[in-house]
Amino acid sequence: MIWTNGYIQWKLTPESAVFDEDGIPIRQEETWSEFIECGYEDTTTLTAKSRENSDYKQQQLSVRVKLQEPKERLRIYDKGKQLLGEFVVTRVNQYSYIAETHLICSR
């Protein structure tokens, strides 16, 4: 059972490219999945030096959702559906025996 404190939306990519009558690709609108309940935790611990020699942190979140096939990008929302940010999935662990997918996401 996942302790839920927010939602995610997967960024959906089109199944195939769409072309106009001249064979030029048509830019397709960005689409997102329905809201999916999740449990997330801020696991930001990485501190590094930028080129300007100032400290910065790369935000990293740990997200748990019901078992599903993950995508590359997602949006994370709090329980009130306020957007926290758009993240890239950097690591995926699927646990079929407890029906959960564990994602590490960063931006």
Contacts in CASP RR format, 6 or more apart in sequence:
PFRMAT RR
TARGET T0000
AUTHOR 0000-0000-0000
METHOD contacts of the structure
MODEL  1
MIWTNGYIQWKLTPESAVFDEDGIPIRQEETWSEFIECGYEDTTTLTAKS
RENSDYKQQQLSVRVKLQEPKERLRIYDKGKQLLGEFVVTRVNQYSYIAE
THLICSR
2 37 0 8 1.000
2 38 0 8 1.000
2 39 0 8 1.000
2 64 0 8 1.000
2 65 0 8 1.000
2 66 0 8 1.000
2 100 0 8 1.000
3 39 0 8 1.000
4 37 0 8 1.000
4 38 0 8 1.000
4 39 0 8 1.000
4 79 0 8 1.000
5 38 0 8 1.000
5 39 0 8 1.000
5 40 0 8 1.000
5 78 0 8 1.000
5 79 0 8 1.000
6 37 0 8 1.000
6 38 0 8 1.000
6 39 0 8 1.000
6 40 0 8 1.000
6 76 0 8 1.000
6 77 0 8 1.000
6 78 0 8 1.000
6 79 0 8 1.000
6 80 0 8 1.000
7 35 0 8 1.000
7 36 0 8 1.000
7 37 0 8 1.000
7 38 0 8 1.000
7 76 0 8 1.000
7 77 0 8 1.000
7 79 0 8 1.000
7 81 0 8 1.000
8 35 0 8 1.000
8 36 0 8 1.000
8 38 0 8 1.000
8 40 0 8 1.000
8 63 0 8 1.000
8 65 0 8 1.000
8 74 0 8 1.000
8 75 0 8 1.000
8 76 0 8 1.000
8 77 0 8 1.000
9 32 0 8 1.000
9 33 0 8 1.000
9 34 0 8 1.000
9 35 0 8 1.000
9 36 0 8 1.000
9 74 0 8 1.000
9 75 0 8 1.000
9 77 0 8 1.000
10 32 0 8 1.000
10 33 0 8 1.000
10 36 0 8 1.000
10 70 0 8 1.000
10 71 0 8 1.000
10 73 0 8 1.000
10 74 0 8 1.000
11 30 0 8 1.000
11 31 0 8 1.000
11 32 0 8 1.000
11 71 0 8 1.000
11 72 0 8 1.000
11 73 0 8 1.000
11 74 0 8 1.000
11 75 0 8 1.000
11 86 0 8 1.000
12 31 0 8 1.000
12 32 0 8 1.000
12 33 0 8 1.000
12 71 0 8 1.000
13 71 0 8 1.000
14 28 0 8 1.000
17 25 0 8 1.000
18 25 0 8 1.000
18 26 0 8 1.000
18 28 0 8 1.000
19 25 0 8 1.000
19 26 0 8 1.000
20 26 0 8 1.000
32 75 0 8 1.000
35 77 0 8 1.000
35 81 0 8 1.000
36 65 0 8 1.000
36 66 0 8 1.000
36 68 0 8 1.000
37 65 0 8 1.000
37 66 0 8 1.000
38 63 0 8 1.000
38 64 0 8 1.000
38 65 0 8 1.000
38 76 0 8 1.000
39 63 0 8 1.000
39 64 0 8 1.000
39 65 0 8 1.000
40 61 0 8 1.000
40 62 0 8 1.000
40 63 0 8 1.000
40 64 0 8 1.000
40 76 0 8 1.000
40 84 0 8 1.000
41 61 0 8 1.000
41 62 0 8 1.000
42 59 0 8 1.000
42 60 0 8 1.000
42 61 0 8 1.000
43 60 0 8 1.000
43 61 0 8 1.000
43 62 0 8 1.000
43 104 0 8 1.000
44 57 0 8 1.000
44 58 0 8 1.000
44 59 0 8 1.000
44 60 0 8 1.000
44 61 0 8 1.000
45 60 0 8 1.000
46 57 0 8 1.000
46 58 0 8 1.000
46 60 0 8 1.000
47 55 0 8 1.000
47 56 0 8 1.000
47 57 0 8 1.000
48 55 0 8 1.000
48 56 0 8 1.000
48 57 0 8 1.000
48 58 0 8 1.000
49 55 0 8 1.000
50 56 0 8 1.000
58 106 0 8 1.000
58 107 0 8 1.000
59 106 0 8 1.000
59 107 0 8 1.000
60 90 0 8 1.000
60 104 0 8 1.000
60 105 0 8 1.000
60 106 0 8 1.000
61 76 0 8 1.000
61 87 0 8 1.000
61 104 0 8 1.000
61 105 0 8 1.000
61 106 0 8 1.000
62 102 0 8 1.000
62 103 0 8 1.000
62 104 0 8 1.000
62 105 0 8 1.000
63 74 0 8 1.000
63 76 0 8 1.000
63 102 0 8 1.000
63 103 0 8 1.000
63 104 0 8 1.000
63 105 0 8 1.000
64 100 0 8 1.000
64 101 0 8 1.000
64 102 0 8 1.000
64 103 0 8 1.000
65 100 0 8 1.000
65 101 0 8 1.000
65 103 0 8 1.000
66 99 0 8 1.000
66 100 0 8 1.000
66 101 0 8 1.000
67 94 0 8 1.000
67 95 0 8 1.000
67 96 0 8 1.000
67 99 0 8 1.000
67 100 0 8 1.000
67 101 0 8 1.000
68 101 0 8 1.000
70 89 0 8 1.000
70 92 0 8 1.000
70 101 0 8 1.000
70 103 0 8 1.000
71 89 0 8 1.000
72 88 0 8 1.000
72 89 0 8 1.000
73 86 0 8 1.000
73 87 0 8 1.000
73 88 0 8 1.000
73 89 0 8 1.000
74 86 0 8 1.000
74 87 0 8 1.000
74 89 0 8 1.000
74 103 0 8 1.000
74 105 0 8 1.000
75 83 0 8 1.000
75 84 0 8 1.000
75 85 0 8 1.000
75 86 0 8 1.000
75 87 0 8 1.000
76 83 0 8 1.000
76 84 0 8 1.000
76 85 0 8 1.000
76 87 0 8 1.000
76 105 0 8 1.000
77 83 0 8 1.000
77 84 0 8 1.000
78 84 0 8 1.000
85 107 0 8 1.000
86 107 0 8 1.000
87 105 0 8 1.000
87 106 0 8 1.000
87 107 0 8 1.000
88 105 0 8 1.000
88 106 0 8 1.000
88 107 0 8 1.000
89 103 0 8 1.000
89 104 0 8 1.000
89 105 0 8 1.000
90 104 0 8 1.000
90 105 0 8 1.000
90 106 0 8 1.000
91 103 0 8 1.000
91 104 0 8 1.000
92 101 0 8 1.000
92 102 0 8 1.000
92 103 0 8 1.000
92 104 0 8 1.000
93 101 0 8 1.000
93 102 0 8 1.000
93 103 0 8 1.000
94 100 0 8 1.000
94 101 0 8 1.000
94 102 0 8 1.000
95 101 0 8 1.000
95 102 0 8 1.000
END
